[in-house]
Amino acid sequence: MSTSTLTSQPQQLPIENQPSTASSPAPNTQPPASTPSRNYSQNLQINELQRGNPLLTCIRNVRWNYARNILADFEVSRSLGILYLSVKYHRLHPEYISKRISELGRSYQMRVLLVFVDFQDSKLALREINQAAVVGDMTLLLAWSLDEAGRYIETLKAYEHKQPDAIRERVEEGYVAKLNNTLTSIRSVNKTDALTLATNFKSVAGIAQASKEQLALCPGIGDLKAQRIFKAFNEPFI
């Protein structure tokens, strides 16, 4: 091969000296280094202020990690945040929950207030908490143990991407089915009892207006069930 053949090949310039072939630099598709990276599909985000909370020992079935700069106590996703409160703490600091709800604002599409009922005489406290939840447009969940509170959090995380039908109760259509569903929600009342009550009193209004003595006269009801049915229709909700 001749010397002229070798010298006729164009010489490649170093990369830094090559002329640009584009009028503008290519867009940077990488996120800024300061952008936090969270995998919401896998991990529950827990506010670092919750360190030492005994509730954390009851969250066993979903992965979680501590997170900074989140407004909620537990962040299930970018659209679902949970505030946690115990009744005992509310009795000591009644102003706390209203302040936390105000700080949370509209940061999440769904906002849940999870309350651990750890005090026996909690009617007044629950009334105050319920009022704060209504004013703050929060969904209120009550748990009577730490394990139950943990299950609530796990379920919200596990069903994060599920359709509402996956957890919605299946209720049969028709008057009788709805009547059974209503009456059997009272402790110890079964479907046979519901049919007996409907037969004797003809309607829900008739059952609600009956006295304890009238209810107890129905076959299979007895004094204890009659008392529970009467209380269900006549006592305040809280």
Order of alpha helices (4+ residues) and beta strands (2+ residues): alpha-beta-beta-beta-beta-alpha-alpha-beta-alpha-beta-alpha-alpha-alpha-alpha-alpha-alpha
